[in-house]
């Protein structure tokens, strides 16, 4: 589903003002979960949706445009349901130009080749919120690393509890891919691999204390844009490192099998 699907729906209902409002916005989805139809129909994707709107619209949403935004959200859910998709959360966010990190394209190239919509959605959500929603960006950064770890462990047929924390997941992956500091003798390599562990631990800490997954105490710490960018960039770098190391690991295994 894209904005044009919803715009056409609104126009068919002669809700012209709501359609004109949406025409100035963009959609950004992020995967949350999958649902199973009770009647035996197709599975349902459960997603969140950011409606990226220009400031001139955001500033007026709580006033004269409130009625139109309600019509847009109702139309979004109706069209999504017809396409076997459930929109759990709809958030209006700023549509602003952002300066990409030099590593964004490399990370994007690496992750898009994985057969995992969950991973791609987590990365896209982290990017879209990096400048406008620091809390959500930090949570998505943690989700990205966690999703990559689970993807690799599943591919390696490694069992893990469904509620396993990200730090434990990373340790399992590191051991299987021979990137645990304890598996090496060289001091410099041990230091670098130990820093990788520290990065994952740090991302988990930021998510727990600054992300949007938990309610905050009044007056609690609020993440800055710089902290969100750091979390997303580090998560993207770690995800790329894990995926490329896993690909090298698979290539080595195929080479051993060919020799035999």
C-alpha positions as CSV (number, residue, x, y, z in Angstrom):
1,X,0.0,0.0,0.0
2,X,1.3,3.5,-0.9
3,X,-0.1,7.0,-0.5
4,X,-1.8,6.8,-3.9
5,X,-3.9,3.9,-2.8
6,X,-5.2,5.8,0.1
7,X,-5.6,9.1,-1.9
8,X,-7.8,7.3,-4.4
9,X,-9.9,5.8,-1.6
10,X,-10.4,9.3,-0.1
11,X,-11.2,10.8,-3.5
12,X,-13.8,8.1,-4.2
13,X,-15.5,9.1,-1.0
14,X,-15.3,12.8,-2.1
15,X,-13.1,13.6,0.9
16,X,-11.0,16.0,-1.2
17,X,-9.4,18.0,1.5
18,X,-8.1,14.9,3.3
19,X,-6.8,13.6,-0.1
20,X,-5.0,16.9,-0.8
21,X,-3.4,16.8,2.7
22,X,-2.1,13.2,2.2
23,X,-0.8,14.1,-1.3
24,X,1.8,16.3,0.5
25,X,3.0,13.4,2.7
26,X,5.0,10.2,2.5
27,X,4.6,6.8,4.1
28,X,7.3,4.9,6.0
29,X,6.4,1.4,7.3
30,X,8.2,-0.7,9.9
31,X,7.4,-4.3,10.6
32,X,6.2,-5.3,14.1
33,X,4.9,-8.8,13.9
34,X,2.8,-11.3,11.9
35,X,-0.8,-12.3,12.7
36,X,-2.7,-15.5,11.8
37,X,-6.2,-15.3,10.5
38,X,-8.7,-17.3,12.6
39,X,-10.8,-18.2,9.5
40,X,-7.9,-19.8,7.7
41,X,-7.3,-16.8,5.4
42,X,-3.9,-15.3,4.6
43,X,-1.5,-14.2,7.3
44,X,-1.7,-10.6,8.4
45,X,1.3,-8.3,8.6
46,X,1.2,-6.1,11.7
47,X,3.1,-2.9,11.0
48,X,3.6,0.6,12.3
49,X,3.3,3.6,10.0
50,X,5.0,7.0,10.1
51,X,3.1,9.6,8.0
52,X,5.9,12.1,7.1
53,X,4.3,15.5,6.7
54,X,5.7,19.0,6.0
55,X,5.9,21.4,9.0
56,X,3.1,23.6,7.6
57,X,0.8,20.5,8.1
58,X,2.2,19.3,11.4
59,X,1.7,22.7,13.0
60,X,-2.0,22.6,12.1
61,X,-2.9,19.0,12.8
62,X,-4.3,19.7,16.3
63,X,-6.4,22.6,15.0
64,X,-8.1,23.0,11.7
65,X,-6.6,20.0,10.0
66,X,-7.6,17.6,12.8
67,X,-10.7,16.4,11.1
68,X,-8.8,15.7,7.8
69,X,-6.0,13.8,9.6
70,X,-8.6,11.6,11.2
71,X,-10.1,10.8,7.8
72,X,-6.6,10.0,6.5
73,X,-5.9,7.6,9.4
74,X,-9.3,5.9,8.9
75,X,-8.7,5.5,5.2
76,X,-5.2,4.1,5.8
77,X,-6.5,1.4,8.1
78,X,-9.4,0.5,5.8
79,X,-7.1,0.2,2.7
80,X,-4.5,-1.7,4.7
81,X,-7.0,-4.2,6.0
82,X,-8.2,-4.9,2.5
83,X,-4.6,-5.7,1.7
84,X,-4.2,-8.1,4.7
85,X,-2.2,-5.6,6.7
86,X,-3.0,-4.3,10.2
87,X,-1.7,-0.9,11.1
88,X,-1.0,-0.9,14.9
89,X,0.4,2.6,15.2
90,X,0.1,5.7,13.1
91,X,2.5,8.5,13.9
92,X,2.7,11.9,12.2
93,X,6.3,13.0,11.9
94,X,8.2,15.8,10.3
95,X,9.1,15.4,6.7
96,X,12.6,17.0,6.5
97,X,15.7,16.6,4.4
98,X,18.4,14.6,6.2
99,X,22.1,14.3,5.4
100,X,22.9,10.6,5.0
101,X,25.8,9.1,6.8
102,X,28.6,8.1,4.4
103,X,28.1,4.4,5.5
104,X,24.3,4.4,4.8
105,X,24.6,3.1,1.3
106,X,27.0,0.3,2.2
107,X,24.7,-0.8,5.0
108,X,21.7,-0.6,2.8
109,X,23.4,-2.7,0.1
110,X,24.4,-5.4,2.6
111,X,21.0,-5.7,4.3
112,X,18.8,-5.6,1.2
113,X,20.3,-8.9,0.1
114,X,19.1,-10.7,3.2
115,X,15.8,-12.6,3.0
116,X,14.4,-10.8,5.9
117,X,11.8,-8.0,5.7
118,X,12.1,-7.6,9.5
119,X,15.7,-6.6,9.2
120,X,15.1,-4.2,6.3
121,X,12.2,-2.6,8.1
122,X,14.2,-2.1,11.2
123,X,16.9,-0.4,9.3
124,X,14.5,1.8,7.3
125,X,12.7,2.8,10.5
126,X,16.0,3.7,12.2
127,X,17.0,5.9,9.3
128,X,13.7,7.7,9.0
129,X,13.6,8.5,12.7
130,X,17.3,9.2,13.2
131,X,16.8,13.0,12.9
132,X,13.1,13.4,14.0
133,X,12.4,10.8,16.6
134,X,15.5,10.0,18.7
135,X,13.6,7.6,21.1
136,X,12.2,5.5,18.2
137,X,15.5,5.5,16.3
138,X,17.4,4.1,19.3
139,X,14.8,1.4,19.8
140,X,15.0,0.5,16.1
141,X,18.8,0.4,16.3
142,X,18.6,-2.3,19.0
143,X,15.9,-4.1,17.0
144,X,18.2,-4.2,13.9
145,X,21.1,-5.9,15.7
146,X,18.8,-8.3,17.4
147,X,17.1,-9.2,14.2
148,X,20.4,-9.8,12.4
149,X,21.6,-12.0,15.3
150,X,18.4,-14.1,15.2
151,X,18.5,-14.4,11.4
152,X,22.1,-15.8,11.5
153,X,21.3,-18.1,14.4
154,X,18.3,-19.5,12.6
155,X,20.3,-20.1,9.5
156,X,22.9,-21.9,11.6
157,X,20.1,-24.0,13.3
158,X,21.2,-22.7,16.7
159,X,18.5,-22.9,19.4
160,X,17.9,-19.9,21.7
161,X,15.0,-18.9,24.1
162,X,12.4,-16.7,22.4
163,X,13.0,-14.0,25.0
164,X,16.8,-14.0,24.8
165,X,18.3,-10.6,25.3
166,X,20.4,-8.9,22.6
167,X,23.7,-9.3,24.5
168,X,23.3,-13.1,24.9
169,X,22.2,-13.4,21.2
170,X,25.3,-11.5,20.1
171,X,27.6,-13.8,22.2
172,X,26.0,-16.9,20.6
173,X,26.6,-15.4,17.1
174,X,30.2,-14.4,17.9
175,X,31.1,-17.9,19.1
176,X,29.6,-19.5,15.9
177,X,31.4,-17.0,13.7
178,X,34.7,-17.1,15.5
179,X,34.6,-13.4,16.4
180,X,34.6,-13.8,20.2
181,X,37.7,-12.2,21.8
182,X,38.4,-15.4,23.8
183,X,38.9,-17.3,20.5
184,X,41.9,-15.2,19.4
185,X,45.4,-14.7,20.7
186,X,46.4,-11.5,18.9
187,X,46.0,-8.6,21.4
188,X,44.9,-6.0,18.8
189,X,42.3,-8.3,17.4
190,X,41.1,-9.2,20.8
191,X,40.8,-5.5,21.6
192,X,38.8,-4.8,18.5
193,X,36.4,-7.7,19.0
194,X,36.0,-6.8,22.6
195,X,35.0,-3.3,21.5
196,X,32.4,-4.8,19.2
197,X,30.9,-6.5,22.3
198,X,30.9,-3.2,24.1
199,X,29.1,-1.5,21.2
200,X,26.3,-4.1,21.4
201,X,26.1,-3.7,25.1
202,X,26.0,0.1,24.7
203,X,23.1,-0.1,22.2
204,X,21.2,-2.3,24.6
205,X,21.8,0.2,27.4
206,X,20.7,3.2,25.3
207,X,17.5,1.4,24.3
208,X,16.7,0.5,27.9
209,X,17.3,4.0,29.2
210,X,16.6,6.3,26.3
211,X,14.5,4.3,23.8
212,X,10.7,4.5,23.4
213,X,10.1,0.9,24.4
214,X,9.6,1.8,28.1
215,X,7.8,4.6,29.9
216,X,10.1,7.2,31.4
217,X,10.0,8.8,34.8
218,X,9.1,12.5,34.8
219,X,12.2,14.5,34.3
220,X,14.1,11.5,33.0
221,X,16.8,11.7,30.4
222,X,15.8,12.5,26.8
223,X,18.0,11.3,24.0
224,X,19.5,13.9,21.7
225,X,19.7,13.7,17.9
226,X,23.4,13.1,18.2
227,X,22.9,10.1,20.5
228,X,20.3,8.7,18.2
229,X,22.6,9.1,15.1
230,X,25.4,7.4,17.1
231,X,23.1,4.5,18.0
232,X,21.8,4.0,14.5
233,X,25.3,4.3,12.8
234,X,26.8,1.9,15.3
235,X,23.9,-0.6,14.9
236,X,24.2,-0.4,11.1
237,X,28.0,-1.0,11.3
238,X,27.6,-4.0,13.6
239,X,24.8,-5.4,11.4
240,X,27.0,-5.1,8.4
241,X,30.0,-6.7,10.1
242,X,27.9,-9.6,11.3
243,X,26.3,-10.3,7.9
244,X,29.6,-10.0,6.0
245,X,31.4,-12.2,8.6
246,X,28.6,-14.8,8.3
247,X,28.9,-14.7,4.5
248,X,32.6,-15.3,4.8
249,X,31.8,-18.2,7.2
250,X,29.5,-19.8,4.7
251,X,32.0,-19.4,1.9
252,X,34.7,-21.1,4.1
253,X,32.4,-24.0,4.9
254,X,31.6,-24.5,1.2
255,X,35.3,-24.5,0.4
256,X,36.0,-27.2,3.0
257,X,33.1,-29.3,1.7
258,X,34.5,-28.9,-1.9
259,X,38.0,-30.1,-0.8
260,X,36.4,-33.2,0.6
